[in-house]
Amino acid sequence: MSKLRVLIVDDSAVIRRMVRELVAADPELEVAGVAANGRIAVAMVDQNTPDVVTMDIEMPEMDGLTALRQIRATHPGLRIIMFSTLTERAAMATLEALALGADDYVTKPSHVSNVSEGSQRIREQLIPKIKALCRRRVSEAIASARAPVVAELHPPEHFVTPDVVAIGTSTGGPNALAEILARIPADFPLPILIVQHMPPVFTAFLAERLSASSRIPVKEAAGRAEVAPGQAWVAPGDFHLIVLREGVKVRLATIQIPPENSCRPSVDVLFRSVAEVYGPRSLAVVLTGMGQDGLRGCERIREAGGQIVVQDEASSVVWGMPGAVANAGIADGVLPLAEIADEIIRRAGSSRSPHPAATSQIHGQVV
Protein backbone atom coordinates (compact mmCIF):
# COMPACT_ATOMS: atom_id res chain seq x y z
CA MET A 1 0.00 0.00 0.00
CA SER A 2 1.41 3.40 -0.99
CA LYS A 3 2.34 5.89 1.69
CA LEU A 4 0.07 8.84 2.51
CA ARG A 5 1.53 12.09 1.21
CA VAL A 6 1.49 15.06 3.58
CA LEU A 7 1.93 18.72 2.58
CA ILE A 8 3.10 20.75 5.60
CA VAL A 9 2.17 24.45 5.64
CA ASP A 10 3.40 26.68 8.48
CA ASP A 11 5.29 29.96 8.74
CA SER A 12 7.28 28.67 11.75
CA ALA A 13 10.49 26.95 10.72
CA VAL A 14 10.53 25.12 14.08
CA ILE A 15 7.02 23.69 13.54
CA ARG A 16 7.78 22.78 9.92
CA ARG A 17 10.86 20.88 11.00
CA MET A 18 9.09 19.03 13.84
CA VAL A 19 6.16 17.98 11.64
CA ARG A 20 8.42 17.03 8.75
CA GLU A 21 10.68 14.83 10.90
CA LEU A 22 7.76 12.97 12.54
CA VAL A 23 5.92 12.47 9.25
CA ALA A 24 9.08 11.19 7.58
CA ALA A 25 9.73 8.79 10.48
CA ASP A 26 6.30 7.16 10.19
CA PRO A 27 6.28 4.12 7.86
CA GLU A 28 2.78 4.93 6.60
CA LEU A 29 3.51 8.56 5.71
CA GLU A 30 5.79 10.60 3.50
CA VAL A 31 6.40 14.33 3.12
CA ALA A 32 4.88 15.68 -0.09
CA GLY A 33 6.38 19.10 0.51
CA VAL A 34 6.65 22.05 2.90
CA ALA A 35 5.43 25.62 2.47
CA ALA A 36 5.93 28.75 4.56
CA ASN A 37 2.66 30.44 3.56
CA GLY A 38 -0.69 29.83 1.91
CA ARG A 39 0.30 31.20 -1.50
CA ILE A 40 3.08 28.63 -1.86
CA ALA A 41 0.78 25.90 -0.53
CA VAL A 42 -1.93 26.56 -3.12
CA ALA A 43 0.63 26.19 -5.91
CA MET A 44 2.14 23.06 -4.37
CA VAL A 45 -1.19 21.22 -4.10
CA ASP A 46 -1.31 20.83 -7.89
CA GLN A 47 2.40 20.09 -8.24
CA ASN A 48 2.87 17.63 -5.37
CA THR A 49 -0.51 15.78 -5.24
CA PRO A 50 -0.73 15.39 -1.43
CA ASP A 51 -3.33 13.23 0.29
CA VAL A 52 -3.60 15.63 3.23
CA VAL A 53 -2.53 19.19 4.05
CA THR A 54 -1.63 20.45 7.53
CA MET A 55 -2.45 24.17 7.42
CA ASP A 56 -1.33 26.93 9.76
CA ILE A 57 -3.83 29.78 10.18
CA GLU A 58 -1.78 32.96 10.64
CA MET A 59 0.85 33.28 7.89
CA PRO A 60 2.34 36.10 5.79
CA GLU A 61 1.33 36.76 2.15
CA MET A 62 -1.68 34.42 2.33
CA ASP A 63 -3.23 33.16 5.55
CA GLY A 64 -4.63 29.68 6.14
CA LEU A 65 -8.29 30.62 5.71
CA THR A 66 -7.67 32.20 2.30
CA ALA A 67 -5.58 29.22 1.21
CA LEU A 68 -8.29 26.85 2.46
CA ARG A 69 -10.96 28.62 0.38
CA GLN A 70 -8.81 28.43 -2.76
CA ILE A 71 -7.88 24.78 -2.28
CA ARG A 72 -11.49 23.79 -1.53
CA ALA A 73 -12.63 25.46 -4.77
CA THR A 74 -10.37 23.23 -6.88
CA HIS A 75 -9.80 20.16 -4.66
CA PRO A 76 -13.01 19.55 -2.69
CA GLY A 77 -11.95 16.05 -1.59
CA LEU A 78 -8.45 16.88 -0.34
CA ARG A 79 -8.10 16.34 3.41
CA ILE A 80 -7.11 19.52 5.28
CA ILE A 81 -6.18 19.72 8.98
CA MET A 82 -5.81 23.17 10.53
CA PHE A 83 -2.89 23.65 12.92
CA SER A 84 -3.77 26.52 15.29
CA THR A 85 -2.61 28.10 18.52
CA LEU A 86 -4.63 27.92 21.74
CA THR A 87 -5.87 31.53 21.69
CA GLU A 88 -9.25 33.25 21.33
CA ARG A 89 -8.33 34.60 17.90
CA ALA A 90 -7.15 31.16 16.71
CA ALA A 91 -10.26 29.49 18.17
CA MET A 92 -12.58 31.75 16.17
CA ALA A 93 -10.50 31.25 13.02
CA THR A 94 -10.44 27.48 13.50
CA LEU A 95 -14.23 27.29 13.80
CA GLU A 96 -14.50 29.39 10.66
CA ALA A 97 -12.09 27.02 8.90
CA LEU A 98 -14.21 24.01 9.88
CA ALA A 99 -17.30 25.76 8.51
CA LEU A 100 -15.42 26.44 5.27
CA GLY A 101 -14.58 22.77 4.82
CA ALA A 102 -11.49 21.92 6.86
CA ASP A 103 -11.74 18.31 8.01
CA ASP A 104 -10.23 18.72 11.47
CA TYR A 105 -7.76 20.73 13.55
CA VAL A 106 -4.96 20.28 16.06
CA THR A 107 -3.72 22.92 18.49
CA LYS A 108 -0.03 23.72 18.45
CA PRO A 109 2.17 23.33 21.53
CA SER A 110 2.12 26.47 23.67
CA HIS A 111 5.90 26.88 23.48
CA VAL A 112 7.38 25.89 20.12
CA SER A 113 10.86 26.02 21.65
CA ASN A 114 9.92 23.00 23.77
CA VAL A 115 10.82 20.31 21.26
CA SER A 116 9.70 17.45 23.52
CA GLU A 117 6.22 18.94 24.09
CA GLY A 118 5.86 19.81 20.40
CA SER A 119 6.88 16.37 19.20
CA GLN A 120 4.53 14.67 21.63
CA ARG A 121 1.57 16.84 20.51
CA ILE A 122 2.28 16.09 16.85
CA ARG A 123 2.85 12.37 17.44
CA GLU A 124 -0.25 11.86 19.62
CA GLN A 125 -2.73 14.18 17.93
CA LEU A 126 -1.72 15.22 14.42
CA ILE A 127 -0.33 11.94 13.06
CA PRO A 128 -3.37 9.82 14.11
CA LYS A 129 -5.75 12.37 12.55
CA ILE A 130 -3.84 12.32 9.27
CA LYS A 131 -4.16 8.53 9.13
CA ALA A 132 -7.81 8.44 10.22
CA LEU A 133 -8.93 11.01 7.65
CA CYS A 134 -7.05 9.33 4.83
CA ARG A 135 -8.36 5.89 5.80
CA ARG A 136 -11.83 7.41 5.58
CA ARG A 137 -11.20 8.25 1.94
CA VAL A 138 -10.09 4.66 1.24
CA SER A 139 -13.18 3.26 2.97
CA GLU A 140 -15.39 5.53 0.87
CA ALA A 141 -13.88 4.07 -2.30
CA ILE A 142 -14.47 0.54 -1.05
CA ALA A 143 -18.00 1.34 0.10
CA SER A 144 -18.97 2.80 -3.27
CA ALA A 145 -18.35 -0.61 -4.84
CA ARG A 146 -20.76 -2.45 -2.54
CA ALA A 147 -24.46 -2.21 -1.80
CA PRO A 148 -25.35 0.14 1.07
CA VAL A 149 -26.27 -1.46 4.37
CA VAL A 150 -29.72 -0.47 5.62
CA ALA A 151 -29.77 -0.54 9.42
CA GLU A 152 -32.80 -1.73 11.36
CA LEU A 153 -34.56 1.16 13.10
CA HIS A 154 -36.12 0.41 16.47
CA PRO A 155 -39.15 2.73 16.68
CA PRO A 156 -39.48 5.11 19.64
CA GLU A 157 -42.84 3.52 20.53
CA HIS A 158 -40.83 0.64 22.05
CA PHE A 159 -39.32 2.98 24.67
CA VAL A 160 -40.27 5.40 27.42
CA THR A 161 -40.38 8.99 26.17
CA PRO A 162 -36.98 10.54 27.00
CA ASP A 163 -36.41 13.48 29.34
CA VAL A 164 -32.97 14.41 28.00
CA VAL A 165 -30.87 14.25 24.82
CA ALA A 166 -27.13 13.64 25.31
CA ILE A 167 -24.88 14.09 22.25
CA GLY A 168 -21.25 13.00 21.87
CA THR A 169 -18.99 13.88 18.94
CA SER A 170 -15.43 14.69 17.89
CA THR A 171 -13.91 14.99 14.38
CA GLY A 172 -16.48 16.65 12.13
CA GLY A 173 -18.67 17.46 15.12
CA PRO A 174 -18.98 21.26 14.89
CA ASN A 175 -20.64 21.12 11.47
CA ALA A 176 -22.74 18.08 12.41
CA LEU A 177 -23.96 19.86 15.55
CA ALA A 178 -24.72 23.00 13.57
CA GLU A 179 -26.87 21.06 11.12
CA ILE A 180 -28.79 19.23 13.85
CA LEU A 181 -29.34 22.18 16.20
CA ALA A 182 -30.50 24.43 13.35
CA ARG A 183 -33.38 22.00 12.83
CA ILE A 184 -34.47 21.75 16.48
CA PRO A 185 -37.68 23.79 17.05
CA ALA A 186 -37.84 26.63 19.56
CA ASP A 187 -40.41 24.71 21.63
CA PHE A 188 -38.33 21.53 21.84
CA PRO A 189 -39.43 19.81 25.06
CA LEU A 190 -36.09 18.40 26.27
CA PRO A 191 -32.69 19.70 27.41
CA ILE A 192 -29.71 18.85 25.17
CA LEU A 193 -26.28 18.10 26.66
CA ILE A 194 -23.27 18.04 24.33
CA VAL A 195 -19.72 16.77 24.56
CA GLN A 196 -17.57 17.92 21.65
CA HIS A 197 -13.88 17.04 21.99
CA MET A 198 -12.32 20.51 22.11
CA PRO A 199 -9.81 22.38 24.28
CA PRO A 200 -10.55 25.37 26.53
CA VAL A 201 -11.47 28.63 24.78
CA PHE A 202 -12.70 26.74 21.71
CA THR A 203 -15.83 25.37 23.40
CA ALA A 204 -17.05 28.81 24.48
CA PHE A 205 -16.86 30.09 20.91
CA LEU A 206 -18.43 26.89 19.59
CA ALA A 207 -21.44 27.35 21.89
CA GLU A 208 -21.73 30.99 20.87
CA ARG A 209 -21.70 30.19 17.16
CA LEU A 210 -24.10 27.27 17.51
CA SER A 211 -26.50 29.50 19.45
CA ALA A 212 -26.40 32.12 16.70
CA SER A 213 -27.66 29.61 14.11
CA SER A 214 -30.12 27.76 16.38
CA ARG A 215 -33.64 28.50 17.62
CA ILE A 216 -32.82 27.24 21.10
CA PRO A 217 -30.13 28.86 23.27
CA VAL A 218 -26.78 27.07 23.34
CA LYS A 219 -24.36 27.84 26.16
CA GLU A 220 -21.05 26.59 27.45
CA ALA A 221 -21.97 24.53 30.52
CA ALA A 222 -21.32 25.96 33.97
CA GLY A 223 -21.54 24.13 37.27
CA ARG A 224 -24.79 24.35 39.23
CA ALA A 225 -26.84 25.45 36.19
CA GLU A 226 -30.31 23.93 36.32
CA VAL A 227 -31.14 21.67 33.38
CA ALA A 228 -34.22 22.99 31.57
CA PRO A 229 -36.19 22.02 28.43
CA GLY A 230 -35.45 23.78 25.16
CA GLN A 231 -31.86 24.64 26.02
CA ALA A 232 -28.50 23.14 25.02
CA TRP A 233 -25.20 23.08 26.90
CA VAL A 234 -21.71 22.32 25.57
CA ALA A 235 -19.16 20.77 27.94
CA PRO A 236 -16.30 23.21 28.57
CA GLY A 237 -12.85 22.28 27.32
CA ASP A 238 -10.67 20.43 29.86
CA PHE A 239 -13.71 19.65 32.08
CA HIS A 240 -16.01 16.63 32.13
CA LEU A 241 -19.73 17.43 32.14
CA ILE A 242 -22.11 15.44 34.35
CA VAL A 243 -25.66 15.78 35.66
CA LEU A 244 -26.74 15.50 39.31
CA ARG A 245 -30.25 15.13 40.69
CA GLU A 246 -31.23 17.37 43.60
CA GLY A 247 -34.79 16.53 44.60
CA VAL A 248 -37.02 17.28 41.60
CA LYS A 249 -34.28 19.32 39.89
CA VAL A 250 -31.33 18.22 37.77
CA ARG A 251 -28.21 20.37 37.74
CA LEU A 252 -25.02 20.42 35.71
CA ALA A 253 -21.59 19.89 37.22
CA THR A 254 -18.19 20.34 35.59
CA ILE A 255 -15.39 18.24 37.07
CA GLN A 256 -11.71 17.61 36.41
CA ILE A 257 -11.28 13.94 37.21
CA PRO A 258 -8.69 12.24 34.95
CA PRO A 259 -9.35 12.10 31.17
CA GLU A 260 -11.10 9.04 29.76
CA ASN A 261 -10.22 7.72 26.30
CA SER A 262 -7.54 10.45 26.41
CA CYS A 263 -10.37 13.00 26.42
CA ARG A 264 -11.59 15.67 28.81
CA PRO A 265 -14.47 16.29 28.28
CA SER A 266 -15.37 12.66 27.68
CA VAL A 267 -18.61 11.37 26.19
CA ASP A 268 -18.47 8.26 28.38
CA VAL A 269 -18.43 10.38 31.56
CA LEU A 270 -21.50 12.37 30.50
CA PHE A 271 -23.42 9.33 29.26
CA ARG A 272 -22.81 7.39 32.49
CA SER A 273 -24.19 10.23 34.57
CA VAL A 274 -27.17 10.59 32.24
CA ALA A 275 -27.91 6.87 32.58
CA GLU A 276 -27.71 7.16 36.37
CA VAL A 277 -29.94 10.24 36.65
CA TYR A 278 -32.43 9.68 33.82
CA GLY A 279 -32.35 5.88 33.43
CA PRO A 280 -34.79 4.70 30.71
CA ARG A 281 -35.69 8.31 29.94
CA SER A 282 -32.30 8.90 28.25
CA LEU A 283 -31.69 9.47 24.54
CA ALA A 284 -28.03 9.24 23.50
CA VAL A 285 -26.81 10.43 20.09
CA VAL A 286 -23.29 9.63 18.87
CA LEU A 287 -22.03 11.61 15.90
CA THR A 288 -18.90 11.57 13.73
CA GLY A 289 -15.58 11.26 15.54
CA MET A 290 -12.32 9.35 16.00
CA GLY A 291 -11.87 6.60 18.58
CA GLN A 292 -14.61 4.98 20.63
CA ASP A 293 -15.42 7.51 23.33
CA GLY A 294 -19.11 7.04 24.07
CA LEU A 295 -19.25 3.27 23.62
CA ARG A 296 -19.08 2.42 27.35
CA GLY A 297 -21.49 5.20 28.17
CA CYS A 298 -23.93 3.90 25.56
CA GLU A 299 -23.67 0.47 27.15
CA ARG A 300 -24.78 2.03 30.46
CA ILE A 301 -27.67 3.82 28.75
CA ARG A 302 -28.70 0.57 27.06
CA GLU A 303 -28.57 -1.25 30.43
CA ALA A 304 -30.77 1.48 31.91
CA GLY A 305 -33.34 1.01 29.13
CA GLY A 306 -32.58 4.25 27.27
CA GLN A 307 -32.44 4.89 23.52
CA ILE A 308 -29.37 5.26 21.28
CA VAL A 309 -29.10 6.77 17.79
CA VAL A 310 -25.81 7.05 15.86
CA GLN A 311 -24.66 8.68 12.66
CA ASP A 312 -24.03 6.41 9.69
CA GLU A 313 -20.66 5.82 8.05
CA ALA A 314 -21.42 7.55 4.74
CA SER A 315 -22.19 10.93 6.34
CA SER A 316 -19.47 10.80 9.03
CA VAL A 317 -16.11 12.50 8.59
CA VAL A 318 -14.68 9.62 10.64
CA TRP A 319 -16.85 6.64 11.65
CA GLY A 320 -14.95 5.77 14.80
CA MET A 321 -17.24 6.76 17.68
CA PRO A 322 -20.59 6.03 16.04
CA GLY A 323 -19.17 2.95 14.32
CA ALA A 324 -18.05 1.47 17.65
CA VAL A 325 -21.60 1.75 19.01
CA ALA A 326 -23.21 0.46 15.81
CA ASN A 327 -20.81 -2.50 15.59
CA ALA A 328 -21.53 -3.36 19.23
CA GLY A 329 -25.16 -3.90 18.22
CA ILE A 330 -26.63 -1.50 20.78
CA ALA A 331 -27.85 1.33 18.51
CA ASP A 332 -31.59 1.70 17.97
CA GLY A 333 -30.95 3.59 14.74
CA VAL A 334 -28.02 4.22 12.40
CA LEU A 335 -28.96 7.25 10.33
CA PRO A 336 -27.50 9.80 7.89
CA LEU A 337 -26.73 13.16 9.46
CA ALA A 338 -29.56 14.80 7.51
CA GLU A 339 -32.12 12.55 9.25
CA ILE A 340 -30.88 12.70 12.83
CA ALA A 341 -32.61 15.96 13.85
CA ASP A 342 -35.96 14.62 12.68
CA GLU A 343 -35.34 11.38 14.59
CA ILE A 344 -34.47 13.29 17.77
CA ILE A 345 -37.67 15.33 17.43
CA ARG A 346 -39.71 12.20 16.79
CA ARG A 347 -38.29 10.31 19.77
CA ALA A 348 -38.72 13.38 21.98
CA GLY A 349 -42.42 13.34 21.20
CA SER A 350 -42.37 16.81 19.63
CA SER A 351 -45.03 17.34 16.98
CA ARG A 352 -43.19 20.25 15.45
CA SER A 353 -41.44 19.81 12.10
CA PRO A 354 -38.04 21.33 11.37
CA HIS A 355 -38.23 24.85 9.97
CA PRO A 356 -38.29 24.73 6.13
CA ALA A 357 -35.47 27.25 6.00
CA ALA A 358 -33.13 24.91 7.85
CA THR A 359 -30.36 23.71 5.57
CA SER A 360 -28.69 20.31 5.32
CA GLN A 361 -25.16 21.33 4.46
CA ILE A 362 -22.23 19.91 6.30
CA HIS A 363 -19.26 21.89 4.98
CA GLY A 364 -21.34 24.92 3.95
CA GLN A 365 -22.84 25.40 7.40
CA VAL A 366 -21.63 28.45 9.28
CA VAL A 367 -21.47 27.49 12.94
C-alpha positions in Angstrom: 0.0 0.0 0.0 1.4 3.4 -1.0 2.3 5.9 1.7 0.1 8.8 2.5 1.5 12.1 1.2 1.5 15.1 3.6 1.9 18.7 2.6 3.1 20.8 5.6 2.2 24.4 5.6 3.4 26.7 8.5 5.3 30.0 8.7 7.3 28.7 11.7 10.5 26.9 10.7 10.5 25.1 14.1 7.0 23.7 13.5 7.8 22.8 9.9 10.9 20.9 11.0 9.1 19.0 13.8 6.2 18.0 11.6 8.4 17.0 8.8 10.7 14.8 10.9 7.8 13.0 12.5 5.9 12.5 9.3 9.1 11.2 7.6 9.7 8.8 10.5 6.3 7.2 10.2 6.3 4.1 7.9 2.8 4.9 6.6 3.5 8.6 5.7 5.8 10.6 3.5 6.4 14.3 3.1 4.9 15.7 -0.1 6.4 19.1 0.5 6.7 22.0 2.9 5.4 25.6 2.5 5.9 28.8 4.6 2.7 30.4 3.6 -0.7 29.8 1.9 0.3 31.2 -1.5 3.1 28.6 -1.9 0.8 25.9 -0.5 -1.9 26.6 -3.1 0.6 26.2 -5.9 2.1 23.1 -4.4 -1.2 21.2 -4.1 -1.3 20.8 -7.9 2.4 20.1 -8.2 2.9 17.6 -5.4 -0.5 15.8 -5.2 -0.7 15.4 -1.4 -3.3 13.2 0.3 -3.6 15.6 3.2 -2.5 19.2 4.1 -1.6 20.4 7.5 -2.4 24.2 7.4 -1.3 26.9 9.8 -3.8 29.8 10.2 -1.8 33.0 10.6 0.9 33.3 7.9 2.3 36.1 5.8 1.3 36.8 2.1 -1.7 34.4 2.3 -3.2 33.2 5.5 -4.6 29.7 6.1 -8.3 30.6 5.7 -7.7 32.2 2.3 -5.6 29.2 1.2 -8.3 26.8 2.5 -11.0 28.6 0.4 -8.8 28.4 -2.8 -7.9 24.8 -2.3 -11.5 23.8 -1.5 -12.6 25.5 -4.8 -10.4 23.2 -6.9 -9.8 20.2 -4.7 -13.0 19.5 -2.7 -12.0 16.0 -1.6 -8.4 16.9 -0.3 -8.1 16.3 3.4 -7.1 19.5 5.3 -6.2 19.7 9.0 -5.8 23.2 10.5 -2.9 23.7 12.9 -3.8 26.5 15.3 -2.6 28.1 18.5 -4.6 27.9 21.7 -5.9 31.5 21.7 -9.3 33.2 21.3 -8.3 34.6 17.9 -7.2 31.2 16.7 -10.3 29.5 18.2 -12.6 31.7 16.2 -10.5 31.3 13.0 -10.4 27.5 13.5 -14.2 27.3 13.8 -14.5 29.4 10.7 -12.1 27.0 8.9 -14.2 24.0 9.9 -17.3 25.8 8.5 -15.4 26.4 5.3 -14.6 22.8 4.8 -11.5 21.9 6.9 -11.7 18.3 8.0 -10.2 18.7 11.5 -7.8 20.7 13.5 -5.0 20.3 16.1 -3.7 22.9 18.5 0.0 23.7 18.4 2.2 23.3 21.5 2.1 26.5 23.7 5.9 26.9 23.5 7.4 25.9 20.1 10.9 26.0 21.7 9.9 23.0 23.8 10.8 20.3 21.3 9.7 17.4 23.5 6.2 18.9 24.1 5.9 19.8 20.4 6.9 16.4 19.2 4.5 14.7 21.6 1.6 16.8 20.5 2.3 16.1 16.9 2.8 12.4 17.4 -0.2 11.9 19.6 -2.7 14.2 17.9 -1.7 15.2 14.4 -0.3 11.9 13.1 -3.4 9.8 14.1 -5.7 12.4 12.6 -3.8 12.3 9.3 -4.2 8.5 9.1 -7.8 8.4 10.2 -8.9 11.0 7.6 -7.0 9.3 4.8 -8.4 5.9 5.8 -11.8 7.4 5.6 -11.2 8.3 1.9 -10.1 4.7 1.2 -13.2 3.3 3.0 -15.4 5.5 0.9 -13.9 4.1 -2.3 -14.5 0.5 -1.0 -18.0 1.3 0.1 -19.0 2.8 -3.3 -18.3 -0.6 -4.8 -20.8 -2.4 -2.5 -24.5 -2.2 -1.8 -25.3 0.1 1.1 -26.3 -1.5 4.4 -29.7 -0.5 5.6 -29.8 -0.5 9.4 -32.8 -1.7 11.4 -34.6 1.2 13.1 -36.1 0.4 16.5 -39.1 2.7 16.7 -39.5 5.1 19.6 -42.8 3.5 20.5 -40.8 0.6 22.1 -39.3 3.0 24.7 -40.3 5.4 27.4 -40.4 9.0 26.2 -37.0 10.5 27.0 -36.4 13.5 29.3 -33.0 14.4 28.0 -30.9 14.3 24.8 -27.1 13.6 25.3 -24.9 14.1 22.2 -21.2 13.0 21.9 -19.0 13.9 18.9 -15.4 14.7 17.9 -13.9 15.0 14.4 -16.5 16.7 12.1 -18.7 17.5 15.1 -19.0 21.3 14.9 -20.6 21.1 11.5 -22.7 18.1 12.4 -24.0 19.9 15.5 -24.7 23.0 13.6 -26.9 21.1 11.1 -28.8 19.2 13.9 -29.3 22.2 16.2 -30.5 24.4 13.4 -33.4 22.0 12.8 -34.5 21.8 16.5 -37.7 23.8 17.0 -37.8 26.6 19.6 -40.4 24.7 21.6 -38.3 21.5 21.8 -39.4 19.8 25.1 -36.1 18.4 26.3 -32.7 19.7 27.4 -29.7 18.9 25.2 -26.3 18.1 26.7 -23.3 18.0 24.3 -19.7 16.8 24.6 -17.6 17.9 21.7 -13.9 17.0 22.0 -12.3 20.5 22.1 -9.8 22.4 24.3 -10.6 25.4 26.5 -11.5 28.6 24.8 -12.7 26.7 21.7 -15.8 25.4 23.4 -17.1 28.8 24.5 -16.9 30.1 20.9 -18.4 26.9 19.6 -21.4 27.3 21.9 -21.7 31.0 20.9 -21.7 30.2 17.2 -24.1 27.3 17.5 -26.5 29.5 19.4 -26.4 32.1 16.7 -27.7 29.6 14.1 -30.1 27.8 16.4 -33.6 28.5 17.6 -32.8 27.2 21.1 -30.1 28.9 23.3 -26.8 27.1 23.3 -24.4 27.8 26.2 -21.1 26.6 27.5 -22.0 24.5 30.5 -21.3 26.0 34.0 -21.5 24.1 37.3 -24.8 24.3 39.2 -26.8 25.4 36.2 -30.3 23.9 36.3 -31.1 21.7 33.4 -34.2 23.0 31.6 -36.2 22.0 28.4 -35.4 23.8 25.2 -31.9 24.6 26.0 -28.5 23.1 25.0 -25.2 23.1 26.9 -21.7 22.3 25.6 -19.2 20.8 27.9 -16.3 23.2 28.6 -12.9 22.3 27.3 -10.7 20.4 29.9 -13.7 19.6 32.1 -16.0 16.6 32.1 -19.7 17.4 32.1 -22.1 15.4 34.3 -25.7 15.8 35.7 -26.7 15.5 39.3 -30.3 15.1 40.7 -31.2 17.4 43.6 -34.8 16.5 44.6 -37.0 17.3 41.6 -34.3 19.3 39.9 -31.3 18.2 37.8 -28.2 20.4 37.7 -25.0 20.4 35.7 -21.6 19.9 37.2 -18.2 20.3 35.6 -15.4 18.2 37.1 -11.7 17.6 36.4 -11.3 13.9 37.2 -8.7 12.2 34.9 -9.4 12.1 31.2 -11.1 9.0 29.8 -10.2 7.7 26.3 -7.5 10.4 26.4 -10.4 13.0 26.4 -11.6 15.7 28.8 -14.5 16.3 28.3 -15.4 12.7 27.7 -18.6 11.4 26.2 -18.5 8.3 28.4 -18.4 10.4 31.6 -21.5 12.4 30.5 -23.4 9.3 29.3 -22.8 7.4 32.5 -24.2 10.2 34.6 -27.2 10.6 32.2 -27.9 6.9 32.6 -27.7 7.2 36.4 -29.9 10.2 36.6 -32.4 9.7 33.8 -32.4 5.9 33.4 -34.8 4.7 30.7 -35.7 8.3 29.9 -32.3 8.9 28.3 -31.7 9.5 24.5 -28.0 9.2 23.5 -26.8 10.4 20.1 -23.3 9.6 18.9 -22.0 11.6 15.9 -18.9 11.6 13.7 -15.6 11.3 15.5 -12.3 9.3 16.0 -11.9 6.6 18.6 -14.6 5.0 20.6 -15.4 7.5 23.3 -19.1 7.0 24.1 -19.2 3.3 23.6 -19.1 2.4 27.3 -21.5 5.2 28.2 -23.9 3.9 25.6 -23.7 0.5 27.2 -24.8 2.0 30.5 -27.7 3.8 28.8 -28.7 0.6 27.1 -28.6 -1.3 30.4 -30.8 1.5 31.9 -33.3 1.0 29.1 -32.6 4.2 27.3 -32.4 4.9 23.5 -29.4 5.3 21.3 -29.1 6.8 17.8 -25.8 7.1 15.9 -24.7 8.7 12.7 -24.0 6.4 9.7 -20.7 5.8 8.0 -21.4 7.6 4.7 -22.2 10.9 6.3 -19.5 10.8 9.0 -16.1 12.5 8.6 -14.7 9.6 10.6 -16.8 6.6 11.7 -14.9 5.8 14.8 -17.2 6.8 17.7 -20.6 6.0 16.0 -19.2 2.9 14.3 -18.0 1.5 17.6 -21.6 1.8 19.0 -23.2 0.5 15.8 -20.8 -2.5 15.6 -21.5 -3.4 19.2 -25.2 -3.9 18.2 -26.6 -1.5 20.8 -27.8 1.3 18.5 -31.6 1.7 18.0 -31.0 3.6 14.7 -28.0 4.2 12.4 -29.0 7.2 10.3 -27.5 9.8 7.9 -26.7 13.2 9.5 -29.6 14.8 7.5 -32.1 12.5 9.3 -30.9 12.7 12.8 -32.6 16.0 13.8 -36.0 14.6 12.7 -35.3 11.4 14.6 -34.5 13.3 17.8 -37.7 15.3 17.4 -39.7 12.2 16.8 -38.3 10.3 19.8 -38.7 13.4 22.0 -42.4 13.3 21.2 -42.4 16.8 19.6 -45.0 17.3 17.0 -43.2 20.3 15.4 -41.4 19.8 12.1 -38.0 21.3 11.4 -38.2 24.9 10.0 -38.3 24.7 6.1 -35.5 27.3 6.0 -33.1 24.9 7.9 -30.4 23.7 5.6 -28.7 20.3 5.3 -25.2 21.3 4.5 -22.2 19.9 6.3 -19.3 21.9 5.0 -21.3 24.9 3.9 -22.8 25.4 7.4 -21.6 28.5 9.3 -21.5 27.5 12.9 
